């Protein structure tokens, strides 16, 4: 009888952050879990294997391999759908949706949620405020776009057309800054890049679900970046503290934007700016959950089973939002430790974090003697602390106190 239960195929399913919530919520919907990931990742996370009913090696970045694997899977008729929280697995998810009829993003929605230029173009054509952008496929094209856009905009952003984690994102405010960025990028600069106007405004994201085909924002998250031209995120707090009118405007704009790109099923993580004049400018939209524990924050402040709500709709198109057994609400946030680059000589205060008000977890990936690299990608960060509280303001204050309590000395 067990083997006749519907199953969920998870691509790239090994994650200390996401896996336990995902698998628990899949089982709560009566689904068996078929976990796949690369052989190396499976070997590195053996402790997570017991969470799944089946474990198979499969490269989630190899679309052809994923199609072939599912085509030969002996219980394919029992697969309720395919899912991944990884950005690099989304092309394979979209291909499986097209080939096998699983519920998921349409081809148009997939292109908009993985190609930043297509997303910009689609939203602009639909009437949404967008940065002025140029698609550049060579270093020479970047130079030409800079010559044009710098006449109208004092600051520009150079970023990959496809990518995540704020890798290879540069603030360009002069010809010298552009030359410095290109020197760091080559030969990567021969891949497609966007050069676009810099948006002045606070950064947020909207975490949501498509329910019965319509986008629904569950929570807004405020984003904090390292700064000084470094756009890697160093913290998030949910729910974002916004005036009620601005909050409602942001929700309306985001839901309309998600609808405009054609996304009708699954999760979305939509980035946007709130400008001083009250204008909402859309950023990228992703058909996956946000990283950096954003799923945990969203579930804490809404009481909604984020993954379970998607899985319920795989089984029944009319299913609504699924609630967690125990709701928390309030506010929650995360801050990342960002020590200067160098060799670690001393770490103090970390062991005292659990005693601090609102503490909800922490991790530190370095020890004395290790070398801290400059943070150029979200994967370069060395640890974090999580906190909860009654309000976003209280959470931000608690996180600041926790970060200040830990001293990481480098030389």
Beta strands, then each sheet from edge to edge (+ up, - down):
strand 1: 7-11
strand 2: 32-37
strand 3: 54-57
strand 4: 79-83
strand 5: 133-136
strand 6: 156-160
strand 7: 170-172
strand 8: 193-197
strand 9: 202-211
strand 10: 214-227
strand 11: 230-238
strand 12: 266-274
strand 13: 280-286
strand 14: 331-336
strand 15: 342-348
strand 16: 359-364
strand 17: 371-372
strand 18: 383-389
strand 19: 407-410
sheet 1: 3+ 2+ 1+ 4+
sheet 2: 5+ 8- 6+ 7-
sheet 3: 13+ 12- 9+ 10- 11+ 14- 18+ 16-
sheet 4: 17+ 15- 19+
end
